[in-house]
Amino acid sequence: MTPSYQPVMAWRTALLLVVYMVINFADKIAVGLLAVPMMTELNLSPAQFGLIGSSFFWLFAIGGITGGFMANRLPTTGILLVMALAWSALQVPMAMSSSLAVLVAARVLLGAAEGPAWPVAVHACYKWFPNEKRELPVACLAQGGAIGLLLAGMAMPLVSAHWGWRANFYALAVIGFAWTLLWVAFGKEGRGAEAENSEQRETMHVPYRTLLAEPTVAACIAMKFVSYWGLALTLTWLPAYLQKGLGYGAVESGRLYAGLIATSLPISVAGSWLVRQLLARGVSSRTARGRVAATVVAIGGVACMLVWLGGLPPLWRAALIGLTLGLTQIMYAVGPAILAEVVPVSQRGGILAIDNSIASFAGVLAPLVTGFLVQGMTGSQGYEAGFAICGLLMVAGALAGAVAIDPARAALSVRRRATVGCAYAGQAPASSH
């Protein structure tokens, strides 16, 4: 056991970060869940609403990369605090304004502030946990996002029914500020960066262009991109699809949405458990992480395409989307672990941010593309065509991952290209098979 590992402090920090991710995803989904009342009151067309949905991701990548590189050099506790304060403040103009320009501007700034959330949270968590104990806490962080979607799906339609859709943004502001108080009181910086592989004190540096050109890293980022396409599509258009495409009422669709999220939780937990069991039995990371992740992303893609091709009853179509959501979350937990096997510790925050930021471009494209499809097609056809495009992308990304991801080979390749005289901070896994 790593001498500096402090399980109570580590899991307290992880729990706070889980709540952080709950708030983060509630912020993300708010506009999607409030699509119908917002479009009705503000007289927004589907294309205009798609613009609001996609605007969240316009500066998401820039914010993510900036925050990730800052996390390489600055304490993550301060970065997380500043981000949470910004999220809370930016809910206020969403609650008060009826201007399309103001709504877009607020979502753009919120996206910039939330861009680094996942990579910085994972980096902060890794500082508390040694390499052999990291899979479970990061899986919990991923579940925090799903719990945020679940709680928002249950609460926001009820809040809207009683106090109007704007009240949800005020509530998010208050919740965000409350978390910052807890973080100031209990959030601490981990010492895992110094404890990791204590026999290898020196760090190495590899040019980022070299890391990004490594097939394992590139394929991992590609699978994250297509998985994020599905997430962004779900966040923005699934609530509207349930109401306008499948005919469910506002409260009924909110409950169904929450049910789909609840169903996705055990799916993603089971996938993370399977990966951990395979690794514990000596299965290579290429198979346990790379091929399992590729398989579940491919199955999710096929499920998305069946929504359009199958002509199924409404509940079955909704269930297929819920299955996809659960399966893609496995990639969010496994992807960082694959990258952490390959890249130096000193560059981990940066590469996680680049990974998340590249994926965020899917968040720009998915709502816009689907918005134009919804506007140009009748009934549920536009929504379902959007899900079909998502499915095709997921299957293509999964094929690339199945072929290219090999963490053991990638770690050796990166080590050979490292700056002379510096030690490699990662642990090479067993040989691939």
N, C-alpha and C positions, 0 to 999 in steps of 0.2 A: 504494500500500500504506500502511496506517496506520503512522505512524512508530514507535509504541510496541509494535507487534505483535512478539512474541517466540515464534516457532514452537516451539522446543524446550521452553520453559517452558509454553507453552500446551498442547501435546500431552501433556506429562508430567502436567499437572493433569487433562486430559481422561481419560487412561488411569487415573489414580487414581479418578476419578469413575465410570468404567465399572466398575471393580472394586467400588466402593461400591454401584452399582446391582445388580451380581451378587448381593452379600450381601443387599441389600434384598429382592429378589424371592425368593431362597432362603428368607428369613424368612417371606415371605408364603405361599409354597406349602407350607411344612413341614406344617401341619395338614392340608391337603388330601391330600398324598401319604401321610400317616400315618393317613388316615381309618379304614381297615379295622382295623389292629391297635389303634388307640385305642378305637374303638367296641366291639371285641371284649373287650379287657381291662377297660375301664371300664364296660362294659354300658350304652353310650349309645344312645338311640333316634336315628333320623334327624333328628327335630326338635331334640333336644338338641345333636346334632353341628352342625346348621345354626345353632344359637344361638352355639356357639363360633366357627364360621366367620364369622358376621356381626358378632360382638362386636368383631373387629379394626377395624371401620369406625365404631363408635359415636362415638369421639372423634377419628377420623381427620380429619374436616373442621375441627374446632376447632383441633387441633394444626397442620393444614396452613395455615390462615389466620394463626394466630399466628406460626408460623415464617416465612411469606412476608412479613408486614409487618415482622418483625424484620430480615429480609434487606434491606429497603429502607434500613435505618438502620445495621445492624451488619455487621461483616466476616463473610462466608459461611464462612470457614475455621473459626472458632470454633463457629458453629452446626452445621456438619457434624460436627465432632468430638464435641460434646455428644450429638448424636443417635445417632451410632454407639456411643458408650459405653452409652447407655440401651438400645439394641437388644440389645447383648451381655448386659447384666445381666438383662434380662427373659426371656432364654432359660432361665435357671436354674430359676425356679418351674415352667415348662412341663415341665422334665425331672424334677423332684422330686415334683410333686404328683399326686394322684389325685382331687382334689376338683373337681367341676364349677365351683363358685364361684371357686376359685383359678385354674383354667384360663381362665375367662372374664375375670377381673380382669387376668390377665397379658396376654391378647390385647388387651383394651381399652387398657391402658397402652402396649403395643407399637404399636398403631395410632396413638395420639396422638403417639408419638415418631417414627413413620415417615411421618406425614401430610405434613410439609414436604419429604420427601426429594427427590422429583422436581422441584418448582419451585425449591427452593434449589440443587440440583445444576445445573439448566439456567441459573439466574441466575449461579451461580459460573462456569460455562463461558462464558457470554456475556461476562463481564468480561475474558476472555483473547482472545476472537476478535472481529475487526471484523465488521460486518453481512454483508459479502459472503462471509465464510468460515464462517458459523455452521451451515449445514445439515448438513455432514458430522459435526462433533463431536456435535451433538445426536442425529443418527441413531445414532451409536456408543453414546451413553448409552442410547437405547432398546434397542439390541442387547444392552447389558449386562444388562438385565432378562430378555431372552429367554435369554441364556447362563446366567443364574442358574437359570431354570426347567429348562433342559437339564441342567445339572450336578446339580441337586437330583433331577431325575427319574431320573438314572442312579445316583447315589450313595446316596440315602436308602433305597431298598428293600434294597440290599446291606448297608448299615449295620444296618438293622433285622433282617435275617436273621441277622447274626453277633452283634450286641450288644444287640438290642432297640430299639424305637422311641424310647425316651428318650435314647439315645446321640446321636441326631441333634441334639437341642437343645443338648447339651453341646458338640458340634462347632461348631454355629453361634456359640455364645458365644465359643469360642476364636478362630475365624476373624474375628469382629467386632473383638475386642481387638487382633488382629494388624494389622488394617487401620488402627486408630487410631494405632499406632506408626509405620506408614508415613506417615500423614497428618501427624503431628507433625514428622516428619523432612523431608518433601518438599512438603507442601501449602502453597501460597502464595496470597495474595490478588491477583487480577488488577487491572490498571489500566485495563481497557477502559471502565469507567464514565466516567473522565475523558477517555479518548481518543476516544470515540464522537462523530463529527460535531463535531470540535474547533472548527469555526467557529460552533457554536451552544452556547455555554457555559452559558447560562441554562437552567433546567428549567421546565417548565410543569406545572400541576396541573389535573386535570379531576375533578369529583366522581365517586366510584366508581359511584354510582347511574346517572350519565350513561353511563359506560363500559359498564356491564352492560346498559343499555337499548339500546345500539347493536346493530342487527340482526346485523351480522357477528360481534360478540363473543358475543351470545346464541346464535346458531346454532352457532358454534364450540364453545361450552360444551355445547350439547345433543348434538352429535356425540361429544364426549369422554365425556359421561354414558353414552350407549348403548354406546360402545366399552368403557367401564369395566365395564358390566354383563356383557359377554361375558368380560372378563378375570377378574372376581370369580367368575363362574360356573365358569370353567375352573379357577381356582386351588383352589376348594373342592370341586367335585363331579366333575370329569373323572376323576381317579384312581379314585374309587369307582365311577363309571359303567363304566370299562373293566373293573373286576373283577366287580362285582355285576350290572351291566347287560348287559355283553357277554361275560362269562364268562372273561376272561383271568386267569391266575395273578398273584400279587403281583409277582414279579420280572419276568415277561413284560409285565405292564401298565406297570411302571416303564420298561422299555426302549422299549415302544411310545410311552409319554408322551414320553420323551426324543427319540424319532424324530420325533414330531409337532412338537416344539419346534424340532428341527434343520431340519425342512422349512420351518417358518415364517420362519427367519432369511433365506434368500435372497429370499423373497417381500417381506419388509419392506425389505430393502436395495434390491431392484429398484424398489420404489415410490418410495423416497427419491431414487434415481438418476434416475428418470423425471421427478420434479418438478424436480430441479436442471437437467436438460437442457432442459426446457421453458422455465424461467426464463432460462437462458443464451441461448436462441433468441429471446427477446423476447416470449414468451407472457405474458399478464397473470397476476398472482397469483391473480385470481379463477378463472381456468381452471386454471392449473398447480397451485395449492394447493387452492383451494376445491372445484372440481368434480372433480378427481382424488380428493381425500379422500372426497367424497360418494359417488363411484362405487364405490370399494373398500369403504367401509362398507356400502353397499347390497348388493354382491355377497356380503360376509360374512354379512349378514342372511339372504339367500336360502339360502346354504349351511347355516346353522343350521336353518332351517325344513325343509330337505330331510332332515335327520337324523330328524325326526319324521314327515314326510309320505311319504318315499320308499320305506320298507320295504327298505332296502338291506342288503347283507351287513355284518357287524360292522366289517371293516377299512375299508370305504368310508365308513361312518358316522364312524369315528374320523378318517379323512382329511379329511372335510368340516369337522370341528371344528378340525383343524390348519390348514386353509385360512383359516378365519375368524380364528384367532389371528394368523396372519401378516398378513392384510389390515388388521386393526384396529391393529396396531402402526404402520402408516403414519400413522394419525391422531395417534399419540403424538408422532411426529417433526414432522409438518406443523402441528399445532394451535398449539404455542408460537410458531412462525414467523409464523403469521397474526396472533396476538395481539400479537407484538412489532412488527409493521408498524403497528399501530393505536394502541397505548397509549404514553404517555410513558415514557422510560427510568426516571425516578424512581419510577414506579408499576408497573414491570414485575414485580418480585418479588411485589408484592401481588396483581396480577391473575392471575399464573400460579398463585399459591396458591389464590385463589378458584376458578379454573377446576378445579384438581385436587380441591379440597375439595367442590365441588358434585358432581363426578363420583363422589366417594367414597360418596355416598348410595346409588348403585347397588350398591356393595359391601355395604351393610347389607341391601338388599332382595333382591338376587339369591340369596344363599345361603339366606335364610329362606324365600322363596317356593318355591324348588326343593326345600328340605327338606320342606316340607309336601306338595308334589306327590309326592315320592318315598315319603313315609310313607303317602299316601292311595291310591297306585296300585301295581300289581304289576309285577314284572320291570323292564324298561328303560323302561316307559311314563312314569313320573314324571320320570326324567332327561330324556327326549326332549321331554316337554311343556315342561320348563324351558328347553331349548334353543330350542324353537319360539317361546316368549314373547320370549326374547332376540332372535331373528331379526326378529320383528315390530317391536320397539323400534328395532332398528338401521336397518331400512328407513325407518321414520318419521323418525328423526333425520337420515338421509342426504337425504331429500327436503327437509327444512327447510334443511339446509346448502347444497344445490344451488341453492335459490332465494335465500337470504338473504346468503350470504357474498360480500362484495365489499370487499377490503381497501383499495383505492384510494379508493372513495367513503367508507368508514368513516374513513380517516385524515383526509380533508378535513373531514368532519363533526366529528371530535374536535378538530381544529385550530381550527375556528371557535368551538367552545365553550370553548376554553382560557382560563385566567386572562389578562387583558390584560397585555401587557408581557413575557410569557414566551415563549421560543422552543420550537418543536416539535422533539423529539429524534429522531423517526422519519424514515424515508425513504419518501415516497409512491411506490408502484410505478406502472408504466405504466397507462394507462387501461384499464378493463375492456372485455372483449368476449365 
